[in-house]
Amino acid sequence: MIEKNEMIFGARAVIEAIQAGKEIEKILIKKDIKSELSRELFAAVKDTLIPVQRVPVERINRITKKNHQGVIAFISPITYERTENLVPFLFEQGKNPMMIMLDGVTDVRNFGAIARTCECAGVDAIIIPSKNSVSVNADAIKTSAGALHTLPVCRENNLTETIRFLKDSGFKIIAATEKGDYDYTKANYKGPVCIIMGAEDTGVPYEHLALCDEWVKIPLFGNIESLNVSVAAGILIYESVKQRVIDKE
């Protein structure tokens, strides 16, 4: 449940929040809004990573009875990072970075569980897209046992460009997919690596699979066709940890 102090109402207030550099999770705008202020708002959002959803006014009315003027912004409980800024910092710190990219994961509890595993395993960051994706809210933070307060989360407009940037930076990109060429334990996770986990129903999109260095799968022996994405992520993350620990010994 979103608390009232995590929301901003009205186009002018939201514009001012954007201009002040507030970390905004998303903005809901009623579908048929037409005003000078709404045009200013769209201009203010244009060059940001803030997701904007056009919704029926009834949805906004269900969220609040205040004078919202057809616009509500949700304040993010965290500050998002950018991959292009974080990666050089990690290398400067002498790290051998490991990242997890969630490509189409929308369930906040799965997200929180993955973040908790990442924090326990020493993963350096989670990468998510700015649209059609899970985001950090109270449920995600609670499920993560607070990990999302300390684990960097990078929000990106274009995952294709992000994958290419990581490859150019020396990362191996490993996709978890039922189309995998071999068992996940056969991959090499020892160097800089980004593991991509896709949505449970559709998996990693082919345009992103095509950019990956390796496709791996987790063997299944029962009747159910797939694992929960947070469980699958945990399996791959700790295979990576195992290989990296052995490599240090």
VMD Tcl script that draws the C-alpha trace (Angstrom):
set ca {
  {0.00 0.00 0.00}
  {1.43 3.39 -1.04}
  {1.44 5.92 1.78}
  {0.13 9.42 1.02}
  {3.46 11.05 1.81}
  {4.98 9.04 -1.05}
  {2.81 10.81 -3.64}
  {2.69 14.26 -5.24}
  {-0.60 15.57 -6.65}
  {-1.16 18.02 -9.50}
  {0.78 18.91 -12.63}
  {2.54 21.99 -11.23}
  {3.73 20.15 -8.11}
  {5.03 17.25 -10.20}
  {6.84 19.59 -12.61}
  {8.52 21.30 -9.66}
  {9.52 17.93 -8.19}
  {11.13 16.89 -11.50}
  {12.96 20.22 -11.78}
  {14.16 19.84 -8.18}
  {15.69 16.46 -9.01}
  {13.32 14.36 -6.89}
  {13.60 10.61 -7.56}
  {10.22 9.77 -9.09}
  {9.12 6.17 -9.51}
  {6.33 6.77 -12.03}
  {3.68 9.28 -13.01}
  {0.01 8.56 -13.65}
  {-1.80 11.02 -15.95}
  {-5.45 10.82 -16.91}
  {-5.94 9.82 -20.53}
  {-7.81 12.84 -21.81}
  {-5.85 15.56 -20.02}
  {-5.46 18.74 -22.09}
  {-3.97 21.84 -20.53}
  {-0.97 24.11 -20.78}
  {0.39 22.62 -17.55}
  {0.08 19.08 -18.90}
  {2.11 20.12 -21.95}
  {4.76 21.54 -19.61}
  {4.73 18.29 -17.66}
  {5.29 16.15 -20.76}
  {8.15 18.47 -21.76}
  {9.70 18.13 -18.29}
  {9.49 14.32 -18.40}
  {10.74 13.96 -21.98}
  {14.46 13.59 -21.29}
  {14.13 11.63 -18.04}
  {13.84 7.93 -17.25}
  {10.53 8.42 -15.41}
  {7.80 6.04 -16.65}
  {4.54 7.81 -17.55}
  {1.23 5.94 -17.72}
  {-1.93 7.38 -19.32}
  {-4.81 5.96 -17.27}
  {-8.57 6.47 -16.80}
  {-9.32 9.14 -14.19}
  {-11.21 6.50 -12.19}
  {-7.92 4.76 -11.43}
  {-6.46 7.97 -10.03}
  {-9.62 8.59 -8.01}
  {-9.25 5.15 -6.42}
  {-5.76 6.11 -5.23}
  {-6.67 9.47 -3.73}
  {-9.64 11.75 -3.11}
  {-7.43 14.85 -3.11}
  {-7.51 17.48 -5.85}
  {-5.07 15.66 -8.11}
  {-5.97 17.54 -11.35}
  {-5.45 14.28 -13.23}
  {-1.78 13.85 -12.24}
  {-0.10 11.79 -9.52}
  {3.61 11.12 -9.11}
  {4.98 8.38 -6.87}
  {8.23 9.22 -5.08}
  {10.83 6.47 -5.20}
  {12.16 5.22 -1.85}
  {15.62 4.83 -3.40}
  {17.90 6.74 -5.74}
  {18.44 4.87 -9.00}
  {21.92 4.52 -10.50}
  {23.03 4.53 -14.13}
  {25.00 1.52 -15.40}
  {27.38 3.71 -17.40}
  {28.37 5.55 -14.21}
  {28.49 2.55 -11.89}
  {30.64 0.25 -14.02}
  {33.71 2.53 -14.20}
  {33.40 3.13 -10.43}
  {33.39 -0.62 -9.73}
  {36.50 -1.17 -11.86}
  {38.23 1.78 -10.17}
  {37.52 0.09 -6.83}
  {39.37 -3.00 -8.09}
  {36.22 -5.12 -8.22}
  {35.44 -8.10 -10.41}
  {31.83 -7.05 -10.93}
  {28.77 -9.25 -11.06}
  {25.39 -7.80 -12.06}
  {21.89 -9.17 -12.49}
  {19.58 -7.82 -15.20}
  {15.84 -8.37 -14.77}
  {14.39 -8.24 -18.27}
  {10.60 -8.14 -18.00}
  {10.21 -9.23 -14.37}
  {7.08 -7.49 -13.02}
  {6.33 -9.19 -9.68}
  {7.60 -7.02 -6.83}
  {7.94 -9.94 -4.42}
  {10.12 -11.85 -6.86}
  {12.15 -8.67 -7.30}
  {12.54 -8.28 -3.56}
  {13.58 -11.91 -3.14}
  {16.15 -11.60 -5.93}
  {17.52 -8.40 -4.37}
  {17.89 -10.17 -1.02}
  {19.84 -13.00 -2.64}
  {21.98 -10.48 -4.55}
  {22.89 -8.62 -1.39}
  {23.78 -11.85 0.46}
  {25.91 -13.04 -2.47}
  {27.77 -9.75 -2.95}
  {26.23 -8.90 -6.33}
  {27.21 -5.36 -7.30}
  {23.94 -4.15 -8.87}
  {20.56 -5.04 -10.33}
  {19.61 -3.56 -13.71}
  {15.96 -3.01 -14.67}
  {14.27 -1.30 -17.63}
  {12.32 1.90 -17.05}
  {9.18 0.53 -18.76}
  {7.15 -2.68 -18.46}
  {9.12 -3.69 -15.41}
  {9.07 -4.07 -11.69}
  {10.15 -1.05 -9.68}
  {11.21 -0.37 -6.12}
  {8.25 0.10 -3.79}
  {7.41 -0.72 -0.19}
  {6.52 -4.36 -0.97}
  {9.77 -4.92 -2.84}
  {11.82 -3.38 -0.03}
  {10.02 -5.46 2.61}
  {10.53 -8.71 0.66}
  {14.19 -7.82 0.14}
  {14.65 -7.56 3.93}
  {15.98 -4.06 3.36}
  {18.54 -5.09 0.73}
  {17.12 -2.55 -1.73}
  {18.19 0.24 0.60}
  {21.86 -0.68 0.05}
  {22.06 -2.64 -3.22}
  {22.46 -0.36 -6.27}
  {19.57 -0.56 -8.75}
  {20.20 0.81 -12.24}
  {17.13 1.89 -14.22}
  {17.71 2.09 -17.98}
  {15.64 3.26 -20.94}
  {17.20 0.83 -23.41}
  {18.45 -2.59 -22.28}
  {19.89 -3.31 -25.73}
  {22.25 -0.35 -25.37}
  {23.02 -1.36 -21.78}
  {23.96 -4.89 -22.81}
  {26.22 -3.52 -25.55}
  {27.84 -1.12 -23.07}
  {28.52 -3.99 -20.65}
  {30.04 -6.12 -23.41}
  {32.24 -3.22 -24.51}
  {33.30 -2.85 -20.87}
  {34.51 -6.46 -20.72}
  {31.47 -8.18 -19.22}
  {30.35 -11.64 -20.23}
  {26.55 -11.69 -20.69}
  {24.85 -14.92 -19.67}
  {21.13 -15.46 -20.26}
  {19.03 -17.93 -18.32}
  {16.63 -19.45 -20.82}
  {14.85 -22.71 -21.56}
  {16.47 -22.38 -25.01}
  {19.86 -22.70 -23.29}
  {22.65 -24.55 -25.05}
  {23.84 -26.34 -21.93}
  {23.54 -26.78 -18.17}
  {24.12 -23.58 -16.15}
  {27.09 -25.15 -14.34}
  {29.03 -25.38 -17.63}
  {29.20 -21.60 -18.08}
  {32.18 -19.57 -16.87}
  {31.16 -16.85 -14.39}
  {34.63 -16.00 -13.08}
  {35.23 -12.64 -14.78}
  {33.01 -9.56 -14.97}
  {29.57 -11.00 -15.63}
  {25.94 -9.96 -16.04}
  {23.28 -12.65 -15.69}
  {19.98 -11.88 -17.43}
  {16.73 -13.25 -16.01}
  {13.56 -12.88 -18.09}
  {9.86 -12.84 -17.31}
  {8.44 -16.17 -16.13}
  {5.91 -16.34 -18.97}
  {7.96 -15.06 -21.93}
  {11.61 -15.33 -20.84}
  {14.40 -13.12 -22.17}
  {13.37 -11.43 -25.48}
  {15.19 -12.78 -28.54}
  {16.69 -9.38 -29.42}
  {18.51 -9.49 -26.08}
  {19.33 -13.20 -26.28}
  {21.04 -12.47 -29.61}
  {23.51 -10.20 -27.81}
  {24.37 -12.68 -25.05}
  {27.61 -14.64 -24.94}
  {26.05 -17.76 -23.43}
  {22.57 -19.23 -23.05}
  {22.22 -21.55 -20.07}
  {19.39 -23.61 -18.63}
  {18.56 -25.20 -15.30}
  {17.64 -28.89 -15.66}
  {14.06 -29.73 -14.66}
  {12.92 -33.26 -13.85}
  {9.31 -32.77 -12.74}
  {6.13 -31.93 -14.58}
  {6.19 -28.16 -14.02}
  {7.88 -26.42 -16.92}
  {9.75 -23.65 -15.11}
  {11.12 -22.49 -11.78}
  {10.05 -19.32 -10.02}
  {12.33 -16.56 -11.35}
  {13.67 -15.67 -7.90}
  {14.63 -19.31 -7.28}
  {16.26 -19.60 -10.70}
  {18.19 -16.38 -10.10}
  {19.43 -17.70 -6.77}
  {20.72 -20.88 -8.39}
  {22.71 -19.00 -11.03}
  {23.99 -16.37 -8.61}
  {25.41 -18.96 -6.25}
  {26.95 -20.96 -9.09}
  {28.77 -17.74 -9.95}
  {29.78 -17.27 -6.30}
  {31.06 -20.85 -6.12}
  {33.24 -20.43 -9.20}
  {34.59 -17.09 -8.02}
  {35.45 -18.37 -4.54}
  {37.25 -21.40 -5.97}
  {39.12 -19.11 -8.37}
  {40.43 -17.06 -5.43}
  {41.64 -20.08 -3.44}
}
mol new
graphics top color blue
foreach p $ca { graphics top sphere $p radius 0.5 }
foreach p [lrange $ca 0 end-1] q [lrange $ca 1 end] { graphics top cylinder $p $q radius 0.2 }
display resetview
